[in-house]
């Protein structure tokens, strides 16, 4: 079984391009610690950012890998900049 998260973010008006720059910086950090960015989408209005990231074969790996990511120097340095783009977040654990 493969566990993942479906994440939906409402991005603040006019900030999608800036958000995408931030997100693209984040991808190598996530993947280095074992969180794979499967894909992402943007709605036509450029207000919603939807993405899937996968963690591995156990539900416990989600918490373990997220903890590693949130403990990185990159995250600690950029958390305020990242979150300033996001008006609302929703997460859902999914598996295949």
RAZI-V815700 format. One line per field, one symbol per residue. ss: DSSP state (@ for helix, = for strand, . for the rest). burial: b if it has 9 or more other ideal C-beta (glycine too) atoms within 8 Angstrom, else e. Layout:
ss: ???
burial: ???
//
This chain:
ss: ..=========....@@@@@@@@@@@@@@@@@@..=======.....=========...@@@@@@@@@@@..@@@@@@@@@@@..==========.
burial: eebbbbbbbbbbeebbeebbebbebbbebbbebbbbbeebebeeeeebbbbbbbbbeeeebbeebbebbeebebbeebeeebeebbeeeeeebbee
//
